């Protein structure tokens, strides 16, 4: 008889096999694993285009194509699992976005020769430019290398309680009810209704497939599992989930649908929302902890959604419960790419925090990560939110927080490459006679102001028209106000606190620091010579070494540390100073996501000795090699000093081999590090505790370790799936932390 | 004003005492251990280490090297200057962490060590020192929360042969430190091929009232690159096998 442990081991093996197959089908992907499974043989979707530019938009376009893609999905049932359902393909693949398109589709897409034509890394066809052009903004966006957020999708969070309470049948009823209340919103309700029906059909196809599988199954325990799986699917197709297994299965189906639609990966406060189901089932005597853990592990395997655990409620009471522990144990039992975030607070369960760190050491698979309640909550309250709302704003994305159901933050979608902004300032100053870092900073601020204006104009364009381009038909189901008013969430969210991140902090801080040190203080170099060397991409190795070896950001108390703080103040003030209409607010943060290679490719040589076209620094992190000892404390201090303070993050991204075991006190050391960084005001910590030897071997031959997971930025990915350039970046960061 | 000759200040150090620590490496040592892993800390004077693979051949060495090929080791610093660096990580010293004086031989710069430890104690920071105990200062010892001291070889003649000095004074200084009541971690670097007398050292350590631990540290060849960079003839020893370390572990203890 197969035990849970046998089945989990088998599920893990399947996952590894899928990772390798996906790499063959998709090519390298510097993206989240997303939990997809390989596409099945013969999989094909004929998209329906309702725009002349070769894309589809609006309620009808998005709805029709969602229905086509989800109905093309074969049911996915693994008899080892208790839950079923997986996703493989997403709408964005058919909208000319080069960033996402997998290799297998490129072949298919040849017949739609317009697909991708005219699309670039900056502008895809996800936005309907024929109706909502922004040609006036484009030169500026290019000038400052702005990731505009125009055409962005998802990156907010559903309130799962709405779905758990209503079930798909209840959601349908709600849609049908409000259709009569808002008779002028027929298009909206038609689309929402079809979406729910398509999800129900997806579930029905699973039910049918399971019923075909049952007669052939010979192992009694697996047969019983399939029978329960089928009953569970039948129950959740229409009714609200009533048991722990049902609520996990319901979530799995919803997540598949929302991933197919817009790759939405925001989960929920897992220990809190699943708690009533767990408690009831345990009290009813139908659930034990081993089964609960298996179900959670299965849910985490189905999709690496972002879930938060632990933390405190609005009255500062610890909300760690027995389920919080089970969630960690479940994640350990399956031990795959996993995006659990532990919310840390001074009143939190200390044993729980220790246990969370223990798993970082034990598995070295980059989970969980940690966010700081105090800094995030107090920061968000500075936007005028009350404490309750600020506490509800939880870690549900790569680098970001969101109030589930209520906020439309466009988090992680909008970025300004400040290395590019500095480049413009340098170009301006070149024409001037009196040059200084003070003057350069003045020019930088002028350009930054313009960059923020352009960014804000893009955000406003997106917010004004997103409902006509990419309405969030799936996520709308579990948002407040949407169904009630017949409006897309981009129109009716309670909170429009929109995140704008700066990228390239360390490059710019180190550049200002190097200029001040070598030109102004030590007079080792003239401005003319420096300009000549930037143009020649540092033909003089000595000058390059001179600039590289100048004091750097995160060394501690250096001129570049001071510049990093000054740059943060200036960024915050530019973002906060930008006026926005309709109650919208902009929130500053430092985060580059995984675009460091792409951003670097458009920036020429920089005064910190960085060669033209090479990657910029990652998030709020220092440049690799910032200290000879790579002191994590120094990095932690530096990053704590550049927090933007309005509830968004400047994450501390750590890659290191602590060269110390758990038994030698490694766990306490990391707990201490986390607590101290948070005491200093840090917001989010992504830690890769790595086995150095294994990483270096995997770098040589990634397929040796298809199960090696690294946290690339906020998200985790299988090392083997990353492109060689990206693997090199992870290795460089790791070497710098040794 | 007293100044110290500082070789390096390493932050976030985890192998130089409990918790997260900053380690101050002082230059100058009276011993000449053949396996020394910090050979740049032997001389009391400023030295230049040369790493030819980093040289960019600009031919302007005298104007200063920025490429990391010529690395100057040794800076005269006041205790206050060092303190500035040490306070950067103050928040991390909780849970037993703190500052460790190492080297070289910290006891070879007793006035400086005392002044620095005094500043640290005024700030309530945990203090430790790594020493050969060939030199001794009551004043310095009294400022320490933890003493990590080596007894490398039991037999005096062998000790002289491999370290250049007699271990008689070292053993006496262990007794003196023990009488002061400082918690002591006794350590022996395990170097294959040398009759170190580890069982005897272990017994000796047990006899100390305040020894909290006897640690065996496997020899590592990190000093070899630095010896080459200093223009010295490198001394190579074998790295002790895991089996050897496991076999010897019966002599190690924690109280």
Interface residues (C-beta under 8 A of the other chain):
Chain A: X541 X542 X545 X546 X548 X549 X556 X557 X627 X629 X630 X631 X632 X633 X634 X636 X637 X658 X659 X660 X665 X668 X669 X672 X673 X676 X679 X680
Chain B: X10 X11 X12 X13 X14 X15 X18 X19 X20 X56 X58 X60 X66 X67 X68 X84 X85 X88 X89 X91 X92 X94 X95 X97
